[in-house]
Amino acid sequence: ASAKQMLANGESIGILYHIDKSAIGVRHIIPLLFTLGVILGPIVSLIYTPFFYIYVAVLGLYFICDFIASFTAAKRHGWKYLFPLFYLFFIVHLSYGIGTIKGLIKKKY
């Protein structure tokens, strides 16, 4: 349910970009950049091998931050949430980015 909602939210941001670019903040664009990085990183790494190290470093940093956020929430709300949250945070960010791509591809209303 969370991933579906974030997909819709991201799509709304992509559509809003066509209507009023000034309404889009940096925080709306970060999941888009993250998703593009996750998708394009391996491809760019095949073309330009040194990029692989940057890709792994950025993804590693993301997962460290994801784990810290998951750990912090699990410490407060229960350890059974640690791994589900770790997975959910990644899926939610990816869903938002994919939704934004879908919204950007759509034509203006």
WOPEHU-V360578 format. One record per residue. N is the residue number from 1. RES is the residue in one small letter. PHI is phi in degrees with one decimal (NA if undefined). Layout:
{{N | RES | PHI} {N | RES | PHI}}
This chain:
{{1 | a | NA} {2 | s | -65.3} {3 | a | -64.4} {4 | k | -63.7} {5 | q | -64.7} {6 | m | -69.3} {7 | l | -60.6} {8 | a | -65.5} {9 | n | -61.9} {10 | g | -62.9} {11 | e | -62.2} {12 | s | -61.4} {13 | i | -65.0} {14 | g | -61.1} {15 | i | -68.7} {16 | l | -60.4} {17 | y | -56.9} {18 | h | -71.8} {19 | i | -90.9} {20 | d | -151.0} {21 | k | -57.8} {22 | s | -69.4} {23 | a | -81.5} {24 | i | -94.5} {25 | g | -100.8} {26 | v | -58.4} {27 | r | -62.8} {28 | h | -79.9} {29 | i | -88.7} {30 | i | -55.3} {31 | p | -62.2} {32 | l | -63.3} {33 | l | -63.6} {34 | f | -61.0} {35 | t | -63.2} {36 | l | -61.3} {37 | g | -65.3} {38 | v | -63.0} {39 | i | -76.4} {40 | l | -86.7} {41 | g | -53.0} {42 | p | -63.4} {43 | i | -67.7} {44 | v | -62.6} {45 | s | -63.5} {46 | l | -70.7} {47 | i | -81.2} {48 | y | -128.5} {49 | t | -52.5} {50 | p | -59.3} {51 | f | -64.1} {52 | f | -54.8} {53 | y | -67.8} {54 | i | -66.1} {55 | y | -58.2} {56 | v | -64.6} {57 | a | -64.4} {58 | v | -66.9} {59 | l | -64.4} {60 | g | -61.7} {61 | l | -62.0} {62 | y | -58.5} {63 | f | -67.5} {64 | i | -65.2} {65 | c | -63.6} {66 | d | -58.5} {67 | f | -64.4} {68 | i | -61.7} {69 | a | -63.8} {70 | s | -65.4} {71 | f | -61.6} {72 | t | -61.5} {73 | a | -67.6} {74 | a | -67.2} {75 | k | -60.7} {76 | r | -84.7} {77 | h | -111.2} {78 | g | 131.3} {79 | w | -65.6} {80 | k | -65.1} {81 | y | -89.9} {82 | l | -55.0} {83 | f | -75.5} {84 | p | -60.4} {85 | l | -67.6} {86 | f | -56.3} {87 | y | -69.0} {88 | l | -62.7} {89 | f | -58.8} {90 | f | -62.9} {91 | i | -64.0} {92 | v | -64.0} {93 | h | -65.7} {94 | l | -64.8} {95 | s | -62.3} {96 | y | -61.9} {97 | g | -64.9} {98 | i | -64.0} {99 | g | -60.4} {100 | t | -62.7} {101 | i | -60.4} {102 | k | -59.5} {103 | g | -66.1} {104 | l | -66.7} {105 | i | -73.2} {106 | k | -64.1} {107 | k | -78.5} {108 | k | -61.3} {109 | y | -93.7}}
